[in-house]
Amino acid sequence: MIRIQCISIDYRHVPIDILEKVRISPNAVVSMLTPGSEAYALNTCNRAEIYWTGMEKQGVFNKVSGLIGVTPGYLDRISLYLRGEESVRHLFRVASGLESMVLGEPQILGQVKEAYRVALDEHMVSIVFNKLLHRTFRTAKRIRTETAIGRFPVSVASEAVELACHVFDEIQNSKVLVIGAGEMATIAARRLRDRGVSRITILNRTIDRAKDLAEELDGVALGFNELHDALKASDILITSTGSSKPIITREMMAEIMKKRHYSPVVMIDIALPRDIEPDVRKVYNCYLYDLDSLKEVVARNFAEREKEIARAEEIIEYEVGVFSRWLKGLNAHGTIKDLYSLMEYYIYEQLEEKASLIGEKEKAILEDALRSMAKRIFNRPVSFIKKNPTLDYIEHTRRIFRLDEDYQDRHKRQQTSAGASRDSNKSNEEYKGRP
């Protein structure tokens, strides 16, 4: 039986300063692979995970512990080990943002997709993990579109961006200045990019950190000596530095606004202590918002997101069921059984359609004719799968006949009919007697 397993090391199990040093390199994972095995590694600022199938648990633990420089026993203490449906469920939750520090944050899905691209390039994944990752993307997309979990920012940085979007209807055309390159500033900058802003300037005391973030966002990096010119050229300012005193004063903005011909500027200060003097509000057309302005909205949004968790988990459970059924059917016996079940469903569908037009005698004749014809058609793929029970051929067969796509709907409709149950039992009995 194919079993997917997972080792997860995240921010809830180890301090961030230790987690920052933990990385499960894709190149190292490639060296672990054995014939017929698959693996997928995910590394973010808050987690390092490896998913695999076809390898023994202890062997993977030994190799991962050596990779990150700890003993297998210590790795066992700081990590979460999952297997089967639990590992699939965990990956779906991670990709959907339910396991993130910021509930529902959207950046994680992009990181999951990028890790999959690397896994493809390194030939780490095949049939099982290709299916798993595409199901993961589908699940995350459903949660994003069918629930409101991503529509309520639950970090001050995210809310700052939403506020800017509210003030500027077409924020994509705005010139944005982000001061700082720490966690809060990075969240804000990434969310601005996700909202379509293309002109982002990152200003930071350490120019190298500004360059790293600017490169990620395809923006521009500046040093603090260029602060005045950057403020003069910007429509929106979001600032979050570690300065112990304000870096932007009322006097400074009064001078800059004259040079701007008093073109309005929205200034959002999410630093603590404050980066901008409160009196800046007194300068004409300077619109300043600080943490006090944002915290109440963030608290309200967090409560709204929590209401959506139940719906998100329903979606995940459904998608876990779909994938688990596909995985269990990834063998000759299960696929042949599903083919005959599909045959009986088609027969049942035709009989239901004609039920009001013919009598019981004609219905019995039609049923025998349909079953005879279907058996002749299905005999060819069944015989082929028996002779060639490889994963490739089994997966191709399941895709050709769409054995997994609409299974739940077919199964539900069949269960509502006593006739369908009789036919299904008959089909199963016939199958059991086959070699």
N, C-alpha and C positions, 0 to 999 in steps of 0.2 A: 504493500500500500504506500502511495506517495504521501509523505508528511512534511509539511513546511514548518521550519523551526526558526527561532529568532533570539538573538541576544541584543538587549537594548540597554544602553547606558545614557541616562539623561539627567537633567538639572534637578530632578527630585531625589536622585540617589547619591549624587556626588556634588561637591561645591563647584561653582562655575570655574574657579581658578584651576581646578584639577581637570574638569571637563574640557577646558580649552586646549589641553595638551593631548587629549585622547582623539585619535583619528584611525579609522579602519580603512587603510589605503586600498583602492581597487586593485592595484598591481599586486599587493600582498594577497588579496583574496583570490586572484587568478592562480597563484601558486598553491592554494589550498585545494583547488578543484580536482576531483577524481572523475574517471569516466562515468558519464550519465548524471553527474551532479550539476546543480545550478546554484548561483548565489547572487545577492544584491546588497550593496553597501550604501548606507545613507549617513552623511556627515553634515551637521549644521552647527550653529553656535551653541545650541542647547541639547544636542544629542549625537550619539554615534551608535549606529545599529548595523547588524548584519543579519540577513535572512538567507536561509539555505534549504536545500533538499538534496537527498542522496548522499549525505555524509553523516558520520556518527557524531553525537553531541560532544563527547569528551575530546575527540580529535579537534573539533572546531574551537572548543574552549581553550585547549592547550595552545593552539596556533594564535588565537586572538590575544590571549594573555601575554604570549611572547612578543607579539606585535606592539602592544602598548606598554610593555615593560613592567608587568605585574605578575604575581603568581596566579595559577588557576583558582585557588581558594579565595584570593582577594577579589578576583574578577567575579566570582560567584556571589560575593557579598555586595558588590557595588552595582550589579547588573540585574536586569529582569530577564528571565528565560521563559519563553513562550513556545508552544507547539500546537500544530493543528489549527483549528478554527480560531483559537485565541491569538495566534500570530497574525493570521489574516485580518482579524478584527482590529488588532493593534495598528497594522499598517494603514488600514482604511481610516482609523481615527487620527493618526498622525497626519496623513495627507489632507484631511478635512479640517485640521486646525483644532481638533478637540483635545489634543495632548500638548498644545503649545502653552507657553507662559502667558501669552495674550490670546484668550479664547477666540477661536475663529479667524486668527490672522491669516491672510491670504498668501504671504510669501512662501510658506512651506511647500505648497503644491509645486511651485516652480523649482524648488530645490529637489523635490522628489522626482520630477521629470528630468532634471539635469543629471541626477544620479543614474537614472534609467538609461539615458543616452550614453553615459560612460560605460555602463554595464554592457550595452549592446556593442559598443566599439571594442571592448575587451573580450567579447564572446563569453561573458559570464552567465548569460541567460539564454534559455531556449523556450520550448513549448510552455512549460508550467509557469515560469516567471513572466514570460511575455503576456500570457493570459491574466496573471495576477496583477501586473502593473497596469494594464489597460483597464481592468475592472476597478483598480484603485482610482485611476483618473476619472472614470465614469462616476464613481461614488462621490468623490470630492465635488465634481461639477454639479451633481444632483443636489447635494447639500447647499452649495452656493446659490443655486437657482430656485430650489423648492423650499428653502427656509430663509429666515431673515437673520441668520446667525452672523453674517458678514456685513449687515447693513447698519450695525450700531457700533461705532468705534469704542473700544474699552481701554484704550490707553490715552494718556493726555496728548502724546505726540500725534496719534491718529485723529483725535478730535480736533487738534489744531489745524490739520489739513482739511478736515471737513468744514471747519469754520471758514477757512480761506476760500474753499469752493463755493460756500454759500454767499460770501461777499462778492466774489468774482464769478459771474455765471459761466464765462468761458475762460476758466483758469488755464487751459492749455496754451493760451496766447500770452500768459503773464510771465514776467521775469521774476524768478524766485531766488532769494538769497537765504541759505541755511548757514547759520553760524554755529560751529561746533561739529565734531565728528564722532561723538560718543554714542551710546546706545539710543538715547531719546532722539538725538538729531538724525541718526541713521534711520530709525523707524519713520520719522517724518519725511526724510528725503526719498526713501523708497516708496512710501505711499503717494507722494507727489508724482513720482514717475509713473506709478500704476494708474494715476488719475489723468495721465496724458501730458503732463508738463514736460516740455523738452528743453527749456532753458533754465537749468538749475546751476547755481554757483555755490560751491562749498568753501567757506572761509574758516580757517582754523589756525590756532597758534602754531601747531606742529604741521607744517606744510605737507609732509609726507603722508600723514593720515588723511588730510584733505584730498590729496591726489588719489589715494587708494579708493576713497568713496566716490570721488568725481569720475574716476575711470569706470567704476561699476555702473554708474548712472549715465555715462556719456555726457558728463557735465564739465564745469570749469572749476579749477582749484585756485584759491588765492590765499595769501598770507595776511596777517592782521594789519600790516602796514598799508593795505589797500582797502581798509574798512570804509573810509569816507566815500571813495569813488564807487564802491559796491552798493552802499546805501543809496547813493544818488541815482543809480541805474535800476533799482529794483522796485517792483510793485508790491511784493509780499516778502516779509521777513519772518523767519522762524528761528529763534535762538535758544540754544541750550548748551551752555558752557559750564565749566567748574569754577568760574571766577568768583572771588570772594566779595567783589563790589561791582556795581553796574558798569558795563562797558559802553553803554549808549546813554547819554545824558540829554536833558531838555535843551541845554545850550547847543550841544552838537547837532541835534535834529532841527533846531531853529535855523541854524546856518545852512544845513543841507537842504531843507525845504525851500529856502529862498532860491537856491541853485536849481531846484526841481520845478521852479515856478508853481510851487504848492500843488503839484500833482499828487493825488491821494496815495497813501501807503498804509497797508495793513501790517501791523507788527504784533507777533504772537510770541510771548515770552514764557517758555515752559521750563526755565531754569530755577533752581533753588540753591542759594540765594538768587534774587532777580538779576537779570542781565540788563534790564531797561528801567530807568527811573520812572516811577509812576507819573511824575509831572510832565512826561512827554505827551500825555493826552491833551495837555493845554496848548500844544503847538497845532496850528490850523492844519486840518486834513491828515493828522497822524491818528490812526485808530489803533489803540493798544489794548490787547487782551492778555491776561496773565493766568496763572494757575487757578486763582479763585474763580475766574470766569469759566473755567473749563471743568473743574472737578465735579460740580453738581451734575453736569450733563453726562460725564463719564460714568458716574454712579448709576444714573438712570438707564444708560445704555447697557451697562453690565447686567442689570436686572432683566432687561428685555432679551438679551442674548441667552440668559439662562433658561428663559421660557422656551427657546427654540431647541435646546439640547435634546429633549425627549423626541421631537420629530426627527432630528438628525440621527439619533441612535436607532430609530425605526428604519430609516433608510439604510443604515449600515447593516443592521441585522438581515434585512432583505437581501442586500448585495452579498453578504457573507454566505447566505443560503444558496444563492445562485452559483457562486464560485465553488462552494463545497460540493454541490451536486455535480458540477462539471468535473471536478477533480476525482470524485468517486467513480464517475462514469468513464474515466480515462483508462479503461481496460476493455478487452474484447467482450467479456461476459456482460458488463454493464451497458456497453454500447449496443450490442445485439439485442439485449432486453429492451432498451429504449427505442430501437428501430421497430420492434414488434408492437410496442406500446403506441408508437406514432401511427403505425398501420391501423391498429384498432381504432384510434381516434378518427382517422379519415373515414373509416367505414361507418362509425357512429355518426359522424357529421353528415354523411350522405343519406343515411337512413332517416335521421331527424328531419332533413330537408324534404324528403319525399313522403314522410309519414302520413300527411293529410291527403295525399293523392292516391295511395294504393292501399289494398287490404293486407291482412296479416299473411295470407298465402303468398301474395306477390312480394311482400316485404322479406319473407324468408328466402325466396328464390333470389331476390336481389342481393341479400346479405351473403349468400353462398357464392354468388358470382363475383361480388366485390372482393371477398376474402380470397378466392382462388386467384384472381388477377393480381391482387396485392402481394400474395405470397410469391408468385412468379417474379414480380418486379424486385421485391426485397431480398429474394434468394441470392442474387448476384453480390450485392454489397456484404451480405452476411457471410457468404462463402469466402469472399476475399479477406474480410477481417479475421476469420478463423485461421486462414492460411498465413496471414501477414499481421500478427497482433502487435505491431510496433506503435510507439506513441505518435509518430508522424501520420501514419495511415488512420489511426483511431481519431486523432484530432481533425484530420481532413474530412472524415466521414461525418463527424458530429457537426462540422461547419456546413457541409453540403446539405445535410438534412435539417439543419437548424435545431438540433436536439436540445439545446440549452436556452435559446433565445426566448421561446414562448412556452417553456415547459410549465411554469406556474399556472398560466391561464388555461392551458389545455388540461392540466391535471385537475384544476378546480372544476372545470365544466364537466369533466368525466365523472368526478365524484358525486355530482348532483343527479346523475342518472343511474338507476338500477341496472338498466341495460348495458351501460358502459362498464359497470363493475363486473357484470357477467362476462362481457367480451374480454376484459382485461385478464380475468382469472383464466379464461379459456386460452388466451394467448400465452400466459405464463406457464400453464400446464404443458402446452405444445412445446414451448421453448425448453422446459426442463428435460423433455424426452429426447431432445436433439443432442448429437455428439458434440 
